Amino acid sequence: MLEQGKKRRVVAVAFEWPGWDRSSKIGTDVLAVLESYRPRYAKVAELAGYGSEFRAAGDLEVSERVDGIGMTDYYGVSGRAATPETEPMTDAECERKVALLQAAWSTFDDTADRVSRELRKGPRGGGRSREEIIRHVNGAEIDEFAPKVGVKVPEETLADPKALRAYRKAVVTGIRDHHARGELARSWALQFLIRRLAWHMLDHAWELEDRDLTNES
């Protein structure tokens, strides 16, 4: 799916592979940008147990074009569900997407553990530190996304690895329960919620990789 903002950015969404979303300026080849991340997403698919399926996925094909929202332009993030994401999943499809979400969590955690504490600054000397990114990513899940499947935990969860693992298990249970009842994640399609959760983890995992100073003298 291509989701185009009004003025600035367009997002390409490989909605069958939660988290494989990329954006670029309107007028540039956003599919080429998405394609360039295929090797990185392949590691996520492999971790989830779907490496062979991902390698056999073939070329990207645009099946839908939609108008974006303010966040599309401002953040380069998808704000709309693709039509197939609004349709019911089978139990197997739900478990597949849950596995890919869990792989996105693991990818973020592993990346955060191995990159340098200090990160390369942006062109104007800005950018969050590693610890700020970790707090932002997990905090956004806890505050904004998890409540959509009925999971509410205290802010202290961020600082407790055991509590964070328990929280993520609760999110998976919430996703499965909503799927079993055929319920939306509040106003969101359940598949869209899974994709947004996975995208946010991977977007910042890849940011950490790109800004890592470990191998620089």
Buried (B, 14 or more C-beta within 10 A) or exposed (E): BBBBBEEBBBBBBBBBBBBBBBBBEBEEEBBEBBBEBBEBBBBBBBBBEBBEEBEEBEEBEEEEEBEBBEBBBEBBBBBBBBEBBBEEBEEEBBBBBBBBBBBBBBBBBEBBEEBBEEBEEEEEEEBBEBEEBBBBBBEBBBEEBBBBBBBEBEEEBBEEEEBBEEBBEBBBEBBBEBBEEEEBBEEBBBBBBBBBBBBBBBBBBBBBEEBBEEEEE
